[in-house]
Amino acid sequence: MSRHPDTVTVVGAGGIGGTVAAFLAAAGEKVTLVDKSVPHMEAIRTRGLLVDGIFGEQRPAFDGTLFPQELKSPLDLVILAVKSQDTEEALSAIAPLLSQHGTIVSLQNGFNARSIAERVGSSRTVGGMVHMVADHVGPGHVTRFTEGEFYIGALDGKLSDRTQEITALLSRAVPTHRTDNIWGYIWAKQIYSCLLVATALVDAPSSEMLKPEWAKRIFVALMGEAAEAALAEGIHLEHYDRLDPKVMLARSKQDLSDAFEMLPSGSAKGNSGIWRDIKIRHRKTETEFLTGEVARVGRKHGLPMTINAQVTQMVKEIENGQRPMSWDNLRSLEKAANERLPN
């Protein structure tokens, strides 16, 4: 992409994708919004997409509202904002239609930029780190809870005109920064996401789970494992909001105290998206692509990854109806966490 795109195609009309699409359209960009959910898209086609939250209500006009099978070439700039488990399906619709110099920007959790690059090439892939709280409330309705920010960058770290143009474009919707270390930001979010996944173990607000000191130790140990995996990968870790992932390694009592201070007090939505997917939306979560992938990466480097692996397995069992959400799930991680952290 060497020029401003005629149309921005946003694939995934949930909390992040719907918010970005709406604010870009409201800023005067031509936006085509794409989603596979029939109830969601029918509602949008009938009465528009309601976006409410911290900036009030709006129903912006889109250039098109399509199902994936209705897309046509050429696609110039694609913002991919689907759940990790839907990435391959979305790419099957997008990749054949991408223009010669077209670009896909991943505004997703996890390491999906790698999968995108495998399909369309690294030169046509831009990684992104999302730090914004938004949610798909129901058919035709998303809510933006925070202003947030994005970090985007080329996978090889090069600063190009293309990433500068995309940064300027996305900044019309969400404050966006260009970086030469996108993997450092993606990993920082991945480490934080390990905490978010673990909050799905208990049927309680995140704020309650994050109060007891014994629970804080578990969350720190969980993220410390993930940080260790990132360092083994040779990643230069960046910060995620107030979180310095390296402090989660907690090698000393002072580190542990600092790590406690960096923990969130709760969620702007009350509970994480993982919790809401299980409890409210009754659908599969991204757990396998978050704690599951962290555990796989760590084990590749000979790290035990005990806590992340256990969380992954328990959430999978909760999804399948084989385990209830319970404080006992979180308590079962206490021994492994205490073995890892200073007393």
N, C-alpha and C positions, 0 to 999 in steps of 0.2 A: 504494500500500500504506500504509494508515493504521493497521494493526494487525499484531500478530504473525501470520504466515501459519500456516494450519492444516497445510499441507504445503509443503515446499520441493522443487521439482523441479530436479534436477541433470541437465543434458543434456551427455553426454560423460563416460564412466567411466574415462578414462585416468589419468595420473599426478596431475594437478591435480584434475579432477572427482571421481575415485574417492576421493582423499584427503579432499577437503572433504566429500563425501557421507558417508563413513565416520565422520569425527570429529563431524559434526553429529548423525548417528544415535546414535553412542555417547554424546553429550551429552544425549540424550533428545528430539531433534527428530524429527518425522515427515518422512521423506525418501523421495521417489520417485527412483530412479536410472534413467537412460535412456541407451541406447547402441545404435548400429546394427550393431555387430559381433556376428555370430551366435555364434562360439566364445566370446567374452568373456561375453556375456549368458547363454548356456547354462551356462557354468561357474559364474557367480554364482547363477543360479537353482538349480543342483544342490547346490552346497556353500558358497554365500556368497562374499562378496568378502574375500579375504585382504589385509589391509593390514599391512605390517611396516615395519621401519626403526628410526629413532631412539627411537620410543616403544613399542617392542615389537610384538607381534602382536595382531591383533583381527579378528574376523569379525562386524561389527555387523549387526543385523537392520534391513532397510529396509521401509518401508510398501508399496513396490511396486518391481518391477524390470521395465522395459518397453522394447520397441522403439519408435522414434518413431511409427510408424503406430498404436500402441496407446494413445497419449495421448488423454485426453478433457478437455473444458473443464469448469469454468473453471480456468485456471492463474493462480495468484496471484503467486508469486515463482519466477522461473526463473533458475537459475545456469547460464550458458552457458559450457562449458569444452571445446568441440570445437576442432580445428585450424582455422586461418583458412580453408583451402580447403573446409571442410565447413560454413561458417557459413550460406551461402544455403540449402543443403539443410535444415539444422536449422531455420532460420527458417520455411521453408515448412510445417513440421509444427507449430511453436510459435505463430506469429503469429495464425492464425485462432482459436486456443483461449485466448488470453490474456484474462483478465477485464478489465472496464472500467478498473479501477485497477491492473491487474497490472503487474509490473515485470520486465524482463530485465536481469540483471547480467552483463556480459562479463568473465569471468576468462580472458582470452586474450592472446596476443601480437598485436601489430599494431594497426591502427586499426579493428577490427571494430565498435566502438561506433557508428561512423558508419553502417555498413550496417544495424545493428539499428535505429537511429533513423529511417532512411529507411523501414523497414517498419512500425514500431509507434509512431513519434513520439519526439522527444527527451524528453518529459516521462515516458515509460515506460521510458527507457533509463538505466542507470547504468554508467559506465565503471569499469574496474578495472585496476590494475597488479599483476602477480603477481611476487613475489620469494620463491619457494620452489622447492626442488629435489625433484622427485618423478618417478616413472617407471612406465609400464605395463610390467611385467616379462613377463607372459604372460596367457593366459586366466584370469580370476578372480583376478588377483594384481597389486597395485601396491605400490610401496615409497616411503616418505617419507624422504629423505636429510637434510633440514634442517627446523628449526621454521619459518623463513621469516616473511614478513609480506605483507599486502596493503594497497594504498591504493585507496580507492573514492571516487567523487564524481559529482555531477550534471554533465552535459556543459556546462551553462551556468555552472557554478561556484557555484551557490546551495547553501547549507547548509540542508537541510530535515529535517523529522522522519523522512521516508522513508529518507534516507541514513543518519541516525543509527540507526534501527532495523536497517537492513541491516548496518551496521558492528557493532552489538552482536551480531547473529546470527552473522555470519561469524567474529567473535572467539572463538566457542565451538569453532571448528575451527583457525583460524590467526590470530595477532595481526593485527588489522585497524585501519587508521587512515582517518578521513574527511578529505578535503581539498577545498579550493575551487579547486584547480589540478590536476585530474586529467590534463589534457593534458600538463602539464609532467612528470608521472610516466610517463605512457604513452610520451612521446617519449624520456625518459631510458632506459627499458627498450628501446625500439626501437633506440636508438643502441648500446646494449650488445649487442643481438641481432645487429647487423652483424658484431661479432667472432665470435659463436657460429656464424653462417653460414659465415664464412671458415674456421673450423676444420674444416669438412667437405671442404676441398680436399685434405687430406692424410690418408693412412691411418696415423695415429699418435695416441697419447694427446694430449689438449689441453696437458698439462703440458710435453710435449716441444716443441710448436709455439710455446709462449710463452717459451721459454728464450733463443733467440738474439736479439741486439740488432737484427739486420736484420729479423727477423720482428716484433719489438715495434714497430718503426717503421711497418711495414705496418698493424698493428692500430690504432695510434694514428691514422694518416692516414685509415684507413677510417672510424673513428668521428668523426674531425674533419670529414670531408665530411658525415656525417649530422648532426652538431651544427650545421654551417653551414646546412643545409637547414631544420632546426628553427627557428633564429633568423630565417631569411628568412620563415618562416611566422608570425612574431610570437610564438613560444612562449617562456614564461618557464620555462627548464629547471630541474628539480629534480635532486637527487642520486639515483643508483641504487646503494644500498649505499655502498661507498667511492668510487664513480665520480662525479666532477663532470664532466659531459659537456663543459662549456665549456673545461676544461683540455685536452681532446683537440684543440682548435683549434691548440694548440702554436705560438704565434706567436714564441716565443723559446726559447733553449736551456734556460732554467730551466723553462719550461712543459713542454718535452719530457721533461725529467728528472722533473718531477712526474707527468706522464702515465704514464711507465714505472712509477712507484711505485703507481699506481692500477690497473694491469692485474692481472687475476687470475693466479694461479699454475697454475691448471688447473680441472677440473670435478669436483664431488663425485661425479658418475656416471662419471668417467673421460673421457667425451666428451660433446659437446653432443647435444641431442635431434635436431638436424639431421643430425649424423654418424650417430647410431644409426638414424634413419629410413632412411638410404641403406644403411648397412653391415649392419645387423641385421634391420630390419623390412622392407626392400626396398619402400618406399612413397614417394610423392611428399612433398616437404618443404614448409614454409611460406616458402621462400626468396623466392618472387615477392611475398609480402605483407610481407616484411621488407626486405632490401636492395633488392629490386625496387621496392617502393613508395617507399623513401627516395630512390632515384635519380629516380623520376618526379616526386616533390615538388620536389627540388632543381632539376631541369631546367626545371620550370615557372617557377622564379625566375631562370633564366638561368645556373645553376651547372653546371659540366661533369659532375660526379659520376662521374668516370672509373673510380675504384677500385670503388665499389659496383656500378656497371653491369657491370664485368668479372667481379666475383665472382658476380653473379647469373647471368650467361651460363655461366660455367664450372661452377657447381653444377648448373645445368639440364642441361648436357652430361653430367655425371657421373651424374645421375639417369637419363638416357636411354641410358646405356651407351656414349656416344660419347667419353668421356674417362676415363682412370683417375684415382683419387685419387693425388696425387703431390706431393712437395716442389716439383717444377717449377712446379706451379700457383701456389703461394704465391710462389715466386721471381719469377714473371712480373709480379708487382705491385710489385716493388722499385723500378723506375725511376719509376713514377708517384708512389709514396710519397715517395721522396727529393726529387722536384721540389716536393712540397708542404711538406715539413718543413725546419726549419733544420738545417744540417750541424753 
